[in-house]
């Protein structure tokens, strides 16, 4: 039996083995004009395989680049576009720098910490109080998303105070009820067949 796992690896498997066999065949054509004509036919077939990509800018350019890659950059034809060089594919991608910031309470997340830092910069006023209440309610929702047990408002107030470095203190504010956070309101289903 001839299994795909025993065959040579395809450089671009999205085009399939038949297209790869066609590319391998045109590499063996000696007449340059015939080779160019066969290459154009393969480009047309590749374009027909993904017609929804035709609206993408430089679609033909991508197809010619793919043909060069599938031919292992050995196809001697006059390309309508400059083919990519093999060296481009040998360069490893740049490393992604990871953020090493520690999050004090993971269930609240980094965004809450940033919001608390921003709230600390506000002058004491109605806007600051409103922002702090929104943050506290969101903290309660986040806490309940991670821990299904009920949480006391005092716990949220203590965490908020700790995360703000003691600059934000809430004590007499009533947070959203647990049942409002956990239970989602039911959608009003109407019988669509009744008139």
C-alpha positions as CSV (number, residue, x, y, z in Angstrom):
1,X,0.0,0.0,0.0
2,X,1.1,3.5,-0.8
3,X,0.4,5.8,2.3
4,X,0.8,9.5,2.3
5,X,3.0,9.2,5.4
6,X,5.5,7.3,3.3
7,X,5.5,9.9,0.5
8,X,7.6,13.0,0.3
9,X,6.4,15.9,2.5
10,X,4.4,18.5,0.6
11,X,5.8,22.1,0.9
12,X,2.3,23.5,0.7
13,X,-0.2,20.8,1.6
14,X,-3.3,23.0,1.0
15,X,-2.9,22.5,-2.8
16,X,-2.7,18.7,-2.5
17,X,-0.5,16.1,-4.0
18,X,-1.9,16.3,-7.5
19,X,-0.9,20.0,-7.9
20,X,2.5,19.1,-6.4
21,X,2.9,16.3,-9.0
22,X,2.1,18.8,-11.8
23,X,4.8,21.1,-10.5
24,X,7.2,18.3,-10.3
25,X,6.3,17.4,-13.9
26,X,6.9,20.9,-15.3
27,X,10.4,20.9,-13.7
28,X,11.3,18.1,-16.2
29,X,10.0,20.0,-19.3
30,X,13.0,21.1,-21.3
31,X,11.3,23.6,-23.7
32,X,11.2,27.0,-21.9
33,X,8.0,28.2,-23.7
34,X,6.2,25.0,-22.9
35,X,7.4,25.2,-19.3
36,X,6.0,28.8,-19.0
37,X,2.7,27.8,-20.6
38,X,2.4,24.8,-18.2
39,X,3.2,27.1,-15.2
40,X,0.4,29.5,-16.2
41,X,-2.0,26.5,-16.4
42,X,-1.0,25.4,-12.9
43,X,-1.5,29.0,-11.6
44,X,-5.0,29.0,-13.2
45,X,-5.8,25.7,-11.5
46,X,-4.5,26.9,-8.1
47,X,-6.6,30.1,-8.5
48,X,-9.7,28.0,-9.2
49,X,-9.2,26.0,-6.1
50,X,-9.7,29.1,-3.9
51,X,-12.0,31.4,-5.9
52,X,-13.0,33.4,-2.8
53,X,-9.4,34.6,-2.4
54,X,-9.5,36.4,-5.8
55,X,-10.7,39.6,-4.1
56,X,-7.5,39.8,-2.0
57,X,-4.9,42.2,-3.2
58,X,-1.9,40.6,-4.9
59,X,-3.7,37.2,-5.2
60,X,-1.8,36.4,-8.4
61,X,1.5,37.4,-6.8
62,X,0.8,35.0,-3.9
63,X,0.0,32.2,-6.4
64,X,3.3,32.7,-8.2
65,X,5.2,32.7,-4.9
66,X,3.5,29.5,-4.0
67,X,4.5,28.0,-7.3
68,X,8.1,28.9,-6.7
69,X,8.0,27.4,-3.2
70,X,6.4,24.2,-4.5
71,X,9.1,23.9,-7.1
72,X,11.7,24.4,-4.4
73,X,12.9,27.6,-6.2
74,X,14.3,25.5,-9.1
75,X,11.7,26.4,-11.8
76,X,13.4,28.3,-14.6
77,X,10.8,30.6,-16.0
78,X,10.1,34.3,-16.4
79,X,8.0,35.1,-13.4
80,X,5.6,38.0,-13.7
81,X,6.6,38.9,-10.1
82,X,9.9,38.6,-8.3
83,X,9.8,35.2,-6.6
84,X,10.8,35.0,-2.9
85,X,14.3,33.9,-2.1
86,X,14.9,30.6,-0.3
87,X,16.9,32.5,2.4
88,X,13.7,34.2,3.6
89,X,12.4,30.9,4.8
90,X,15.5,29.9,6.6
91,X,15.4,32.9,9.0
92,X,13.6,31.9,12.2
93,X,10.8,34.1,13.4
94,X,11.6,36.8,16.0
95,X,10.9,35.8,19.5
96,X,7.8,37.3,21.1
97,X,8.6,39.1,24.4
98,X,6.4,37.8,27.1
99,X,5.0,40.1,29.8
100,X,6.4,39.0,33.1
101,X,4.2,41.2,35.2
102,X,2.9,39.5,38.3
103,X,-0.8,39.7,38.9
104,X,-1.6,39.8,42.6
105,X,-5.0,38.2,42.3
106,X,-5.4,36.3,39.1
107,X,-9.2,36.0,39.4
108,X,-9.4,39.8,39.0
109,X,-6.9,40.0,36.2
110,X,-4.4,42.6,35.1
111,X,-7.0,45.0,33.7
112,X,-8.6,45.5,37.1
113,X,-5.2,46.3,38.6
114,X,-4.6,48.9,35.8
115,X,-8.1,50.4,36.4
116,X,-7.4,50.7,40.1
117,X,-4.1,52.5,39.3
118,X,-6.0,54.9,37.1
119,X,-8.7,55.5,39.7
120,X,-6.0,56.4,42.2
121,X,-4.9,59.3,40.1
122,X,-8.4,60.9,40.1
123,X,-9.2,63.7,42.5
124,X,-11.9,62.8,45.1
125,X,-15.1,63.6,43.3
126,X,-18.3,62.0,42.0
127,X,-16.6,60.7,38.9
128,X,-13.9,58.9,41.0
129,X,-16.5,57.4,43.3
130,X,-18.5,56.1,40.4
131,X,-15.4,54.6,38.8
132,X,-14.5,52.9,42.1
133,X,-18.0,51.4,42.4
134,X,-17.9,50.1,38.9
135,X,-14.5,48.5,39.6
136,X,-15.8,46.9,42.8
137,X,-18.8,45.5,41.1
138,X,-16.6,44.1,38.3
139,X,-14.3,42.6,40.9
140,X,-17.3,40.8,42.5
141,X,-18.3,39.4,39.1
142,X,-14.8,38.2,38.4
143,X,-14.5,36.6,41.8
144,X,-17.7,34.8,41.3
145,X,-16.7,33.6,37.8
146,X,-13.7,31.9,39.3
147,X,-15.2,30.8,42.6
148,X,-18.9,29.9,42.6
149,X,-19.2,30.3,46.4
150,X,-20.9,33.5,47.6
151,X,-18.5,36.3,48.4
152,X,-19.0,38.9,51.0
153,X,-18.8,42.6,50.0
154,X,-16.2,43.1,52.7
155,X,-13.8,40.7,51.0
156,X,-14.1,42.8,47.8
157,X,-13.5,46.0,49.8
158,X,-10.5,44.5,51.5
159,X,-9.0,43.3,48.1
160,X,-9.7,46.7,46.6
161,X,-8.0,48.5,49.5
162,X,-5.0,46.1,49.2
163,X,-4.7,46.5,45.4
164,X,-4.8,50.3,45.7
165,X,-2.1,50.4,48.3
166,X,-4.6,51.7,51.0
167,X,-5.7,54.7,49.0
168,X,-9.2,53.4,48.0
169,X,-11.5,52.5,50.9
170,X,-15.1,51.4,50.5
171,X,-17.3,50.3,53.4
172,X,-20.8,51.6,53.1
173,X,-21.5,50.7,49.5
174,X,-23.8,47.9,48.5
175,X,-22.4,45.8,45.6
176,X,-24.5,43.9,43.0
177,X,-26.4,40.9,44.5
178,X,-24.9,37.5,43.8
179,X,-28.1,36.2,42.2
180,X,-27.9,39.1,39.7
181,X,-24.4,38.1,38.7
182,X,-24.9,34.3,38.5
183,X,-28.4,34.1,37.2
184,X,-28.9,35.4,33.7
185,X,-32.3,36.9,32.9
186,X,-34.5,34.7,30.8
187,X,-35.3,35.9,27.4
188,X,-39.0,36.5,26.7
189,X,-39.9,33.7,24.3
190,X,-43.0,34.4,22.3
191,X,-44.8,31.9,20.2
192,X,-43.9,32.9,16.6
193,X,-46.9,31.0,15.2
194,X,-49.5,33.0,17.2
195,X,-50.9,36.1,15.5
